[in-house]
Structure formats: C-alpha cells, structure tokens
C-alpha cells in the first residue's frame, strides 16, 4: 500500500481508503455485518488505514461497525465521519441558512453521538456533510469546531462537497479553517481538476475522493438487464433509460482496457489516483474480494499520457442525483 499526505494535517493515509456507506445497510441492500467486518479487516491487513463513515449511514450503524472494527485492531487508523445537516437536505439548497443546516448545538450534539457510536475519545476528521459557501464567515460553525478541538474531541475539520459541485467550496478553502475536502471525482466527472484541485494544491488541503465507480456504473456491472430490489436506492439512481445510457458510455471505455488496467474497476481507481492532489480514494467494499481487488491497485504504476488522453475524452456531464 502506498501512502499519501492528507494535506496540511500531516497525516499519512493509505491512497486506497474504505468508504463505509454501503456496509451500513439502510439504502444499500445486501449488507451483512459479519461480511462487512471481514472486508474491513482484510483491507486493514492490506494496508488501508483511512476509514470514512457518517452519522447518517444506517442511522449510526456504520459508525458502530467501524468502532467495533477499530477496537479489534492494534495499528493506528485515521477515522473520518460527518455531521448531517439538521434540515435533512442533501445537497444543500441555495438560500438555506447555516442555522437551518448546522447550528452550533447541532454540530456539538452530532459529534457527541458519533463519538459514542465509534467508542472513541477523538474523531480525526469531522466533516460537514453538505456545504454552501455563503456560510463561510458564519460564526456558529467556526465556534463549534473550535470548541470541539479545544476539548480534544476532533482533530481536523473537513467538508463533504455537494454532489457534482466542486466549485461550491472555493471561498471557504481560502479561510485556512478547512483541512480536507471530500469530492466526487471519477472518469465521468472530472470537474474537480479545473479549479478545486489547483486550489487544494496551493493551500495544502487534503483531497478525499468519493464515488470513484459512479455508484457502480464504472464497474461495468450496470446494464439494461440489471434489477435492483425495490428498497435499494440505486433503483432510483439508475431509473428510466439511465442503465442504457450507462452501458453506452461504459462500452466506450472498454476499448481502453489493456496492459495498464485489466478491468473497469481498476481503470476507474487508477484514474482517480493519477492526480497528485488526491490524498485517498474511498471506494465502498462489502466483501473481502472487493478489498483485495481495490487494494491491489495501489502499486505506484502511473497511467500513460495516451491512456489519460483517451479517458479525458470520456467525460460525461450528468447528475443522476437529481
């Protein structure tokens, strides 16, 4: 496993991290606790030391599983979680006030709940689960994170950027108060390269990449014949003609497979890792096989300029979250 610095935090994190939304059940169907724990342990055995979860994943279930896992390990792990918006709106809507989403008491209360779920005294990175740059100078969130740091309950502060909106944090980035950004970045959505990544490099802000597989589209497993259970949120994400659209775009990528990447998941992860601004990529892993495959990509092999040129031609401007 190769390690990268998480910006100005100085923390050395595995370039393949572990995204814990899918192991919580809830909107993701098919998660099995024992299997999820096995996947976490296998990933850690292979060098993963960065774990990302959130208070709302499975209504705390994900954090509880992570806490159980952490207590069974002896090595140092970096744990990141998130404060959900009080109004329950993802993404944050323009015009929403900070008081509606992240009042002082809500930030404190949610952090306490996460600490209890995780069984930890300190959260390494506490993230806001949505953001509007209009909130940048609002004192309540600044005071809340300052108080939590003084108490030793959090070490660093991050923001999980609204879906497909990497430019929504450019103002707050310049305050020096934010240590990391979590952002959607993959072969289809390359927008972060335009303004966010250069700014993070300039200001030494860590970058956590989420959705490297576009919720499964970039694994090649979503086709017009794919059937999701009625309670699986991906049934909504890939609704209507979207599965057919995905197949068309994915088929175009298959011609790029070869010696540099044998399969689409590998290609997707290698693309994310080719940017030096990226500190870690956090694919979901619900099985030991997922952990083995994803961690195997961390071998330091760069992508050729020819392949990168081909991947850049496969940008796809869409937002299936709407």
VMD Tcl script that draws the C-alpha trace (Angstrom):
set ca {
  {0.00 0.00 0.00}
  {1.23 3.46 -0.92}
  {0.62 6.32 1.50}
  {-0.01 9.99 0.76}
  {-0.07 13.07 2.97}
  {-3.55 14.38 3.81}
  {-2.69 17.99 3.14}
  {-1.60 20.21 5.99}
  {-2.84 17.69 8.58}
  {0.42 15.85 8.00}
  {-1.39 12.52 8.41}
  {-0.07 9.77 6.14}
  {-3.12 7.97 4.76}
  {-3.42 4.94 2.51}
  {-4.16 6.04 -1.03}
  {-6.96 3.46 -1.05}
  {-9.30 4.15 1.84}
  {-12.51 2.47 2.94}
  {-15.87 4.09 2.27}
  {-18.43 2.86 4.80}
  {-21.81 3.92 3.43}
  {-22.57 0.58 1.76}
  {-21.75 -1.54 4.83}
  {-24.47 0.16 6.88}
  {-27.45 -1.42 5.15}
  {-30.30 1.07 5.00}
  {-30.43 2.47 1.47}
  {-27.87 -0.14 0.36}
  {-29.42 -3.58 0.40}
  {-27.47 -6.79 0.87}
  {-25.01 -5.66 3.51}
  {-24.15 -8.39 6.03}
  {-22.46 -7.30 9.27}
  {-20.03 -10.22 9.51}
  {-19.07 -9.88 5.85}
  {-18.62 -6.12 6.21}
  {-16.32 -6.59 9.21}
  {-14.33 -9.19 7.29}
  {-13.93 -6.71 4.44}
  {-12.71 -4.03 6.86}
  {-10.19 -6.40 8.39}
  {-8.95 -7.60 5.01}
  {-8.50 -4.02 3.84}
  {-6.55 -3.18 7.00}
  {-4.41 -6.30 6.55}
  {-3.56 -4.96 3.09}
  {-2.54 -1.57 4.47}
  {-5.71 0.53 4.48}
  {-5.57 2.98 7.38}
  {-8.19 5.56 6.35}
  {-11.84 4.86 7.16}
  {-14.66 7.21 6.16}
  {-18.14 6.95 7.64}
  {-21.02 9.26 8.67}
  {-23.57 9.59 11.43}
  {-26.46 9.08 9.00}
  {-25.11 5.90 7.38}
  {-27.59 3.31 8.60}
  {-28.65 5.74 11.35}
  {-25.38 5.20 13.19}
  {-24.95 1.54 12.25}
  {-21.92 2.22 10.06}
  {-20.16 4.11 12.86}
  {-20.92 1.30 15.30}
  {-19.38 -1.27 12.91}
  {-16.33 0.92 12.43}
  {-15.99 1.29 16.18}
  {-16.13 -2.46 16.66}
  {-13.53 -2.92 13.94}
  {-11.20 -0.29 15.42}
  {-11.29 -1.99 18.83}
  {-10.20 -5.24 17.17}
  {-7.15 -3.67 15.51}
  {-3.83 -2.66 17.06}
  {-2.48 -0.30 14.39}
  {-3.09 3.44 14.13}
  {-6.14 4.21 11.98}
  {-7.49 7.54 10.75}
  {-11.25 7.82 11.21}
  {-13.36 10.42 9.41}
  {-17.07 10.93 9.92}
  {-19.67 13.60 9.14}
  {-22.22 15.89 10.77}
  {-25.54 15.63 8.87}
  {-27.48 18.81 8.10}
  {-30.17 19.41 10.70}
  {-32.77 20.02 7.99}
  {-32.01 16.66 6.35}
  {-31.44 18.15 2.89}
  {-28.84 16.64 0.55}
  {-27.38 18.54 -1.21}
  {-27.63 21.94 0.48}
  {-30.08 24.18 -1.37}
  {-29.23 27.76 -2.25}
  {-30.86 30.12 0.22}
  {-30.56 27.70 3.14}
  {-29.21 29.42 6.24}
  {-26.50 27.98 8.44}
  {-28.98 27.94 11.31}
  {-31.21 25.59 9.32}
  {-28.38 23.19 8.49}
  {-25.60 23.48 11.08}
  {-26.49 25.44 14.21}
  {-23.88 25.38 16.97}
  {-25.71 22.95 19.28}
  {-26.42 20.54 16.40}
  {-22.74 20.28 15.48}
  {-21.82 19.58 19.10}
  {-24.64 17.06 19.63}
  {-23.91 15.11 16.44}
  {-20.22 14.92 17.24}
  {-21.04 13.53 20.69}
  {-23.31 10.90 19.08}
  {-20.59 9.90 16.63}
  {-18.02 9.59 19.40}
  {-20.42 7.35 21.31}
  {-21.17 5.20 18.25}
  {-17.48 4.85 17.42}
  {-16.40 4.33 21.01}
  {-13.61 6.85 20.52}
  {-12.40 9.84 22.50}
  {-11.36 11.77 19.39}
  {-12.51 11.91 15.78}
  {-9.60 12.51 13.43}
  {-11.60 14.37 10.77}
  {-15.07 15.72 11.41}
  {-16.73 16.77 8.16}
  {-19.78 18.82 7.28}
  {-21.94 16.51 5.16}
  {-23.10 19.33 2.85}
  {-21.95 22.89 2.27}
  {-22.81 26.31 0.87}
  {-20.06 28.86 0.50}
  {-22.49 31.50 1.79}
  {-21.83 30.02 5.25}
  {-18.10 30.70 5.12}
  {-17.97 33.55 7.61}
  {-20.80 32.41 9.87}
  {-19.51 32.31 13.43}
  {-21.58 29.40 14.84}
  {-19.80 26.67 12.85}
  {-16.41 28.28 13.44}
  {-17.08 28.47 17.19}
  {-18.41 24.89 17.32}
  {-15.38 23.29 15.66}
  {-13.07 25.48 17.73}
  {-14.78 24.30 20.92}
  {-14.59 20.66 19.85}
  {-10.90 21.00 19.06}
  {-10.21 22.61 22.43}
  {-11.94 19.68 24.12}
  {-9.87 17.21 22.12}
  {-12.98 15.68 20.55}
  {-11.92 16.37 16.96}
  {-8.52 16.93 15.41}
  {-9.29 18.33 11.98}
  {-12.22 19.73 10.00}
  {-13.38 18.80 6.52}
  {-16.27 19.29 4.13}
  {-18.05 16.67 2.06}
  {-18.84 18.72 -1.03}
  {-22.32 18.76 -2.57}
  {-22.83 16.25 -5.41}
  {-21.09 17.40 -8.60}
  {-20.43 20.90 -7.20}
  {-16.66 21.10 -6.60}
  {-16.66 24.87 -7.01}
  {-19.03 25.35 -4.06}
  {-16.18 25.47 -1.52}
  {-13.65 27.78 -3.17}
  {-14.43 30.61 -0.76}
  {-14.20 28.62 2.46}
  {-11.00 26.97 1.22}
  {-9.23 30.32 1.43}
  {-10.05 30.83 5.13}
  {-7.45 28.31 6.27}
  {-10.06 26.67 8.52}
  {-10.65 23.57 6.38}
  {-8.18 20.69 6.35}
  {-9.79 18.38 3.78}
  {-12.42 18.23 1.08}
  {-14.31 15.11 0.09}
  {-15.46 15.33 -3.51}
  {-16.93 13.27 -6.34}
  {-14.20 12.64 -8.89}
  {-14.17 9.88 -11.47}
  {-13.75 9.22 -15.19}
  {-17.16 10.69 -15.92}
  {-16.96 13.70 -13.58}
  {-13.55 15.35 -13.98}
  {-14.71 18.86 -13.00}
  {-12.57 18.99 -9.84}
  {-9.46 19.26 -11.99}
  {-10.45 22.73 -13.19}
  {-10.43 24.86 -10.01}
  {-10.67 22.72 -6.87}
  {-7.55 20.59 -7.26}
  {-5.24 23.51 -8.14}
  {-6.54 25.46 -5.14}
  {-6.08 22.47 -2.81}
  {-2.52 22.12 -4.05}
  {-1.85 25.83 -3.44}
  {-3.38 25.81 0.06}
  {-2.22 22.29 1.03}
  {-5.75 20.96 1.64}
  {-6.24 17.20 1.61}
  {-8.49 15.65 -1.04}
  {-10.67 12.62 -0.33}
  {-12.21 11.20 -3.49}
  {-15.61 9.55 -3.23}
  {-17.80 7.76 -5.81}
  {-14.83 6.55 -7.94}
  {-17.14 3.95 -9.51}
  {-20.11 6.30 -10.05}
  {-22.31 4.21 -7.73}
  {-21.40 1.06 -9.69}
  {-21.69 2.40 -13.24}
  {-17.91 2.38 -13.75}
  {-17.57 -1.23 -12.62}
  {-19.41 -2.43 -15.73}
  {-21.97 -4.24 -13.59}
  {-24.90 -1.97 -14.50}
  {-26.66 -2.96 -17.72}
  {-30.23 -2.58 -19.02}
  {-30.98 -6.02 -17.59}
  {-29.75 -5.17 -14.07}
  {-32.54 -5.38 -11.49}
  {-32.23 -3.64 -8.13}
  {-34.53 -4.52 -5.25}
  {-37.36 -2.10 -4.60}
  {-35.68 -0.88 -1.40}
  {-32.24 -0.34 -2.98}
  {-31.66 3.36 -3.65}
  {-29.78 2.52 -6.87}
  {-33.14 1.55 -8.36}
  {-33.87 5.29 -8.23}
  {-30.37 6.42 -9.23}
  {-30.42 4.26 -12.36}
  {-34.10 4.80 -13.16}
  {-35.70 5.19 -16.58}
  {-33.28 4.98 -19.51}
  {-30.25 5.58 -17.33}
  {-28.99 1.99 -17.34}
  {-28.95 2.01 -21.14}
  {-27.11 5.37 -21.10}
  {-24.56 3.92 -18.68}
  {-23.95 0.90 -20.87}
  {-23.30 3.11 -23.90}
  {-20.71 5.20 -22.05}
  {-19.10 2.21 -20.36}
  {-18.78 0.32 -23.65}
  {-16.77 3.25 -24.99}
  {-14.32 2.80 -22.12}
  {-13.78 -0.92 -22.68}
  {-11.61 -0.22 -25.73}
  {-9.12 1.46 -23.38}
  {-8.55 -1.65 -21.28}
  {-5.27 -3.48 -21.67}
  {-1.89 -3.77 -20.03}
  {-2.38 -0.65 -17.89}
  {-5.73 -1.78 -16.50}
  {-7.31 -5.18 -16.98}
  {-10.82 -4.26 -15.85}
  {-13.08 -1.24 -15.47}
  {-12.86 -1.02 -11.63}
  {-9.07 -0.99 -11.85}
  {-9.17 1.64 -14.59}
  {-11.55 3.79 -12.53}
  {-9.31 3.72 -9.44}
  {-6.09 4.30 -11.37}
  {-7.66 7.33 -12.99}
  {-8.50 8.84 -9.58}
  {-5.03 8.13 -8.26}
  {-3.20 9.72 -11.16}
  {-3.77 13.19 -9.69}
  {-1.11 14.12 -7.09}
  {-3.61 16.36 -5.28}
  {-5.65 13.28 -4.31}
  {-4.77 12.04 -0.83}
  {-7.01 8.97 -0.78}
  {-9.83 7.33 -2.75}
  {-12.64 5.70 -0.75}
  {-14.49 3.02 -2.73}
  {-17.14 1.02 -0.94}
  {-16.09 -2.53 -0.09}
  {-18.63 -5.02 1.20}
  {-16.60 -8.20 0.74}
  {-13.04 -9.44 1.18}
  {-12.85 -9.83 -2.61}
  {-13.68 -6.14 -3.06}
  {-10.95 -5.23 -0.57}
  {-8.36 -7.39 -2.31}
  {-9.19 -6.05 -5.76}
  {-9.26 -2.40 -4.74}
  {-6.12 -2.51 -2.62}
  {-4.26 -4.29 -5.42}
  {-4.41 -1.09 -7.46}
  {-2.02 0.64 -5.04}
  {1.22 -0.32 -6.77}
  {2.57 3.02 -7.95}
  {2.15 2.31 -11.66}
  {1.28 5.56 -13.48}
  {-1.11 5.78 -16.39}
  {0.38 6.71 -19.74}
  {-0.43 10.06 -21.30}
  {-2.01 8.20 -24.19}
  {-4.45 6.40 -21.90}
  {-5.17 9.57 -19.91}
  {-5.94 11.36 -23.16}
  {-8.44 8.65 -24.02}
  {-10.05 8.87 -20.59}
  {-10.39 12.64 -20.82}
  {-12.50 12.15 -23.92}
  {-14.98 10.14 -21.85}
  {-16.13 12.95 -19.58}
  {-19.88 12.81 -19.13}
  {-21.76 15.83 -17.84}
  {-24.66 14.35 -15.90}
  {-26.17 14.38 -12.42}
  {-28.15 11.26 -11.61}
  {-28.73 12.51 -8.05}
  {-31.43 14.85 -9.32}
}
mol new
graphics top color blue
foreach p $ca { graphics top sphere $p radius 0.5 }
foreach p [lrange $ca 0 end-1] q [lrange $ca 1 end] { graphics top cylinder $p $q radius 0.2 }
display resetview
